[in-house]
Amino acid sequence: MARVVVLGAGVSGHTAALHLKRKLGDEHTITVVSPNSQWNWIPSNIWVGVGEMDKKDVLFPLAPVYAKKGIEFVQALAKTILPNGDEENPQGAVDVTYTSPERKGETERLRYDYLINATGPKLRFEATEGLGPDGGHSVSVCTADHAVHAAAELDAVIAKLKAGEKQTLVVGMGHGMCTCEGAAFEYVFNVDHELREAGVRDRAELIYLTNEAQLGDFGVDGMVFEERGFKQSSQMWTESIFTERNVFSILGAHVTKVDKGVIHYETLDGEHHTQQFDFAMLLPPFGGVGLTALDRDGSDITEELFAPNGFMRVDGDYTQKPYEQWRASDWPETYEVPGYRNIFAVGIAFAPPHGISKPRTSPNGTVIAPAPPRTGMPSGVMGKTVAMTIVDRIKGKPNAAHKAAMSRLGAACVASSGTGLRKGSAATMTMFPVVPNYEKYPDTGGRNLKGTRGQIGLSGHWMKLMLHYLFIYKAKARPGWSLIPE
């Protein structure tokens, strides 16, 4: 009997666990370790953050799903990996600390034959003084609870606008190394919609503050779209959306501090500025969750498995080299940890070999560049891919290695506002591949135009609404769930 332990129950980890159980049945043990008791469909936190959905619409409890499928669920925080095992199991072990109310604070060692690290990110609000909803001066939509708080703060601002007070709203990045620019773009899109619905848009100044050097970068070095035989960049496309909606932008910005009502930031030219605000939703940078690694003798080998940012090294090329020498082939394919054929890292947990957008540094030495996104669809595909590799190896194919390189994977981003069937709109983007291949597609921004598009309209809104219900259905492992693509 093989024991597979999955750390994390987000898109990657949850997907991997369900496919492992589907393929391995009851003959082998699948254990999911997560500090959270509920699964959160994070893309719809945007709607919660403007009051268009309730928290209950984006959450459901994990334990009943895992109990139904015969998956062991451990509500705990993974702390330390022993990749070379211990005296009881040479394959490997992981130490966890329980977060469930009945066992809170207790520790346990779980032993495994295969390990998947899908722990997701640590939300590093502390990287910027005064950032975040917990002791800071800005709001967030990174969790369902954060989104509820953001909606309440937005409601208060709208009430002031209705009373005739002018208000300044800032949406964007709270640090120069943030990722998930698409989420901030979608949120500002939704805030604009809510202000218009409330009839107060003319009294509000709406500002998008980002570490992108130009609009439409989205942390993927932008895109090229083709419409009726004409090519246009995602920069032009995004600029037109912002111009139409009267959204101002602050580009190439690294937020250094957030005071009550004042954002302090540095720009790529090295200048320092301030921006007054009445409402600010600023995303934090991501880091690894803080896992450590110990050898069997207790010596610390964390640096062997993890990059300095806390993400796990996998089968990518981490050679330090100039941006111009980076290649799509540098990106990992199997997500196997070098030297450990039974350990994998997927989703946000794996360390990108380099950025996708061009790294930029201010004259003061401050790096201001979007970090590579690896959420949503790519995360789900990675989870399933690694699960299939483990299944094959358990079933007697030791050299099996399924592949899902982001340099060959496509992705879609649907920035939708409103939730009804008859009103709302969406800015829909698809790209193929996520990591541009400039050698293969030198004239179209490193991507295949057939799979890279940008459109605006109600149909995209319907798609986002459909995806909301479809993926929650899938995550609940309802009948036919495995037929729904990642």
N, C-alpha and C positions, 0 to 999 in steps of 0.2 A: 504494500500500500504506500503510495506517495503522498506526501503532505505539501500542499502549496499554500503559502501565506501571501496575502495581498495587503500591502500597507496603503490605506486610502480608499475611500468609497465615493470619489468623484466620478466624472465621466470615464476616465481611463480605468481606474481600479474597479469600479462597479461593472463596467462592460466586460473586463477581463474575467472577473469572478463568475458572471453569469454564463459566459461562453465556456469557461473551464468546467463548470458543473454540467452544462449541457452535453459536453463531449466526454467527460470522464465518469459521469454517473456517481453511484454510491460506493464504488470500489476504492476511490481515493478521497482524501479530505481536503476541502477548500475552506480556508479561514480568511475572513476579512477583518482587518484591524482599522478602526477609525475612531477618532475622539468625538465625532459627532453622531448623534442618534438619528439624525434626519438627512435625507438626500435633498439637495437643492438644485433645481434647474436654474443655474446662474444666469443664462441669457435673459430670462424673464424678470430678474431682479430690477432691470431697467424700468419695467412697467410698474412694479411695486414702488419704486422710487419716485414716481410721479402720481401715485394714488390710483392708477388704472387697474391694478390687481391687488388682492389681499395676500398677505404672507402665506396663508394656507394654500393658495393656488400654486405656489412654487416649491412647496415642501411636502414630503411624506416620510413616515417612519421606516427605517431600514430593517429593523428586526423582523417584522412580519414577512417581508419579502424573502429574506434569507431563510427564515424558518420554513416557509413554504417550499423553497427550492432545495433545502437540505444543506445550506451553506452555514458554517459556523461564524457567528458574529461576535467580535470582541470589541466592546466600546472602550477603547484605550488609546493612549498616545504612544506611538513607537518612539523609543529613545536611543537605543544602541543596537547596532547590527554586529554580529559575530560571524563574518563571512567564512571563516575557517572552522566554524563549529566549536563545540566544547567536548567535555569528556563523555557526554551521553550521545552526541550526534555530530559526527565530523562534517556533515553536509552544511550545517549552518544553524544559527539561532538568532532571535531578536528579543530584546528586553523591552517590555511595555509597561506603562503605568495606567491603571484604569481611571477612566473619567466618568463612568456610570455611577449614579447616585448610590447604589447598593454596595459598590466596591471602590469608591473613589479613593485614590491615593495608593491602593495596593499595587504591588509589582508582580510580574510573572515573566518567565522566560518561555517563549514559544519556539519550538524547533521545527525546521523545515527541510524539505528536499529541494524546493524551488521557491524563490522569493521574487515578488514584483513590487518595486518601489513606485507607488503612484500617489505619493503624499501631497502633491500639489504645492502651492506656494505658502510661504509665510508673508503676511501682509505687513510690510516694513514701514509702518507709519512713523516709527521713531527715526527714520532716516532724514526726515525734515521736521525741524522744531515747530510744534504747534499744528501739525497735520493730523487730521482724522477726527472722528466723532468722540473718541474716548479720551477726554482731557485736552483735546485740540479745538480748533476753531472752524473746521470744515466738515462736510458730511461725505458719506461714501455709499456706494451701492454694491460693494464687494460681497456682502452677506445679506440674507433676507432681513435680519434685524437692522442692519445699517440702512437698508433701503426703506424700511418703515419709518425710521427716524428722518431720512432725507425727505420723504413725502410730507411729513408733518412740518418740517422747516420750510419746504416749498409752499405749503398751504398758508403758512404765516406770512410769507412774502407776498403771495397773491392777495391776501386780505389787506395788506398795507397798500398794495397797488390799487385795489378797489376803493380804498379810502382816499386816494388821490396822491399818495406818497410815491415818488420815483424810487426805483430800486435797481441795483446793479447785481447781476447774477453772473458768476464765473464758473465754467465747467471745464475740466481738463485734467492735466497731469500735475501731481504734487512733487515731482522730482525729475531731474534730467535724464534718469535711466529707467523711467517707467516703460511698461508695455501695455497692451490692451487699449491702444488709441481708438480702436473701433468702438469699444464700450463707451468711451467719453463722447465720441462723435454721435452715437445713438442717443445718449442721454441728453445732449444739447438739442438734438433733433426733437426729442420728446418734450423737453422743457419749453421749447418754442411753441410746440403744439398746444400745451396746456395753457400757456399765457394767451394764445390766440382764442382758445375755447372760452377762457374766462373774460375775454374782451379787454385785456389790460396790456396787450403787447406794446402799444405805443408809449406806455409809461416806463417800460423796462429796457435797460441796456443789457444785452446778452453777449457775453464774451467767451470765446473758446481759447484756452491757454494750453499750449502743447510744447513738448520737446521736439516735435517734428520740425525740420528745417523748412518744409513747405507743406501746405495742406495736401491731403491725399496720400501721404507717405504710408501711414498706418503701420509703421514698423516693418514693412515688407518692401521698402524702396519704391513704393508707388506701383502703379499699373498702367497699362496702355489698353484702351478700349477701342473697338471699331464699330461704328454706327453708319449704316448706309454707305459703306465704302470709305468713310473718313475716319482717321485715327485721332483720338484725343487722349490726353493723360488724365489720370485720376486727380491730379492737381487741378486742372481746369474744371473737371467735373465737380469736385468738392467746392472749389471757389464759387462756381455758379450757384450751388445750393445755398452757400452761406450768404452770397450777395442777395439772392432772392428772398431769403428769410431775415436779412438785416442782422446777421450775426458777425460781430467783429472778431478778429483773431490776433493772438499774440503768439508768434512762432519762435522756435529755437530757444525755449525758456527752461531754465532750471530753477525751481522754487527753492529758496534757501531758508525761508521762515514764513510762518503764517501767524500773524497776530489777530486779535479780534477785529475783524473788519478790514484788515490790510494784508495783502500778499506781497512778500518781498521776493524778487526773482532776478536772476542774471540771464543775459541773452548771449548769443553766440559771438557778438562783437565785444564781449567783455564788460559791457555796461550793466549797471545795477539800477533797478527800477522798483516802483511800488504800484500796486493796483488796489484801489478801494473796492469793497464788496459788501453786499448785504446778505448774499447767499453764495456759498462756494462748495461745489462737489469736485473734489480733487482726488484722483486715484493715487494709491501708494505704489512704490516700487516693490517688486517681488524678490524674495530670496528663498533659499532652501529652508526647510522646517527645523533644521538644527540637529539632524541625525548625526551620531558619531559612530565610528567603527573601531572595534578592538580585535586584536589577534587573540589566539587561544591562550597565550601567556599573559594577557591583560594589557599589552602594549598598544598605544594609540596608533591606528593606521588610517585615520579619517582622511588625511590628505591623499592617500592612495586611491580612495574610491570617490572622493568628492572634490569638486572645483572650489576655489575660494568663496564663491557666492553661495555655497551650500547645496548646489545641484549635483546630481550624480553623473560621473563620466561614463559614457557608453562607447559604442564602436565608431564614433566620429573621429575626425582628424583635428586634434587640439593643438597642433603646431602653431606657434605664434608667427604670423607673417603679415605683410602689408595687405590692406583691404583689396588692392588690385589683384592680389594673388589668390584670394579666396575663390573657391569653386563650389558648385552645387554638390560635387562628389565628396566634399568634406563632411557632409551631414550624415548622421547615422542611418543604418538600414534595419538592423535587427534589435537594437536597444539592449544588447547584451553587454554586461560590464566586463571589461578586459580582465582576463585572468580568472574569471568566475563564471563558468558556463551555466550556472543555475541561478544567477541574479540578473534582473532586468530593471530598467527604469523607464517609465513612460509618462506622457503628458508633460506637465510643467516640471515634473521631478527630474527629468534628464537635463544635463548641461548642454546648451547649444555650443557648437564649436566656435562660433563667432556671430556677430550681428548680421542682419540681413540688410538693413539700411546703412548707408555710409556713416561711419563714426565721425563725429565732429567734436572739436575741443575749442573752448574759448581761449582768448589770449591769457586768461588767468589760470589755464590748465584744467578747467572744469569740463568734464566729458558731458556732452548734451546730445544724446542719441537714443532713439527708441530701441528697447530690447526686443528680441524676437518673440512674437506671439506663438503659442503652441497649444491653444485651447480648442474647445468645440470639436468639430468634425475630425481634425487630425488626432486629437487625444483619443477619441473613440476608436479610430482605426488602429492606432498603436496598441491600445488595450487588447483588441481582438487579435491582432497579429501576434503579439507575444504569447497570448493564451494558446493560439494554434501551434506555436513552436513548442511550448511546454507539453501540450497534449501529445504531439508526435514523439517527443523525446521519451515521455513516460511510456508510450506504447511501443518502444523498441527502435526508434529511429534517432540515435544519439547525435547525428550530424544535421538534423532538421533545423532549418533557420528560415522562417517566413520573413518577408521584408516589407517595409512601409516607410520608405524615405520621404521626408517632407519635400525633397527636391523632385519627387515624382508623384506627390499627392496634391489634389486640388482642395479648395475650401470655398465656403460661401459665407458671406456676412450680410445679414439683413437688418438694417437699421430702421425699425418701424416705430411709428407713433400712433397712438390711439389703439383701442382693442376691439372695437365693434366691427361688424361685418359690412356696414354701409359707409363708414367714415374712417379716415385714417390714411396714411400714406407710408411708403417705405423707400429707402434708398438701398437697392440690392446690388451687391458686388459678388462676383465669383472670380476666382483666380486659379490658374493651372500653369505650373505648379506653385506651391506656396513659396518655396525658396527658388528664386529666379535662376534659370540656367542660361547665362549670357552666351555660352558657347553654342548651345543648340538653337536659341532664339535671339540672335544678336540685334535684330532690327525692331523687336517688339517688347523691349524692357525685360527680356529673359523669360517671357511667357508665351504660351500658345494662345493666339487670339480667339480660337474656337472655344476655349474654356475660360476666357477672361472677359468679363462683361460688367457694365454698370448701367442700371436702369432705375427709374423713379416712377412710382405709381401705386395704385391701390392693390394691384395683383401681388406685389411683393409683400404688402401688409397681410394679405390673406395667407401667403406662404408662411410668414413668421408665426401667425396665429395657429396655423395647422401644425407647424413644427413643435410649437409649445405643447399641444395636446398629444401629438404623436410620440415625442420623446419621453414624456412623462409616462405614457402608456408602456413604452418599451422598457423604461427603467423599472417599472413595477412588475416586469416579467409577466405581463398578461399574455393570453393565448396568441401565438403567432409573433411574439416579440422578436424572435431571432430573424424574421423575414424583413424587418425594418432595417435599412442600411444604417451604418454608423454615421 
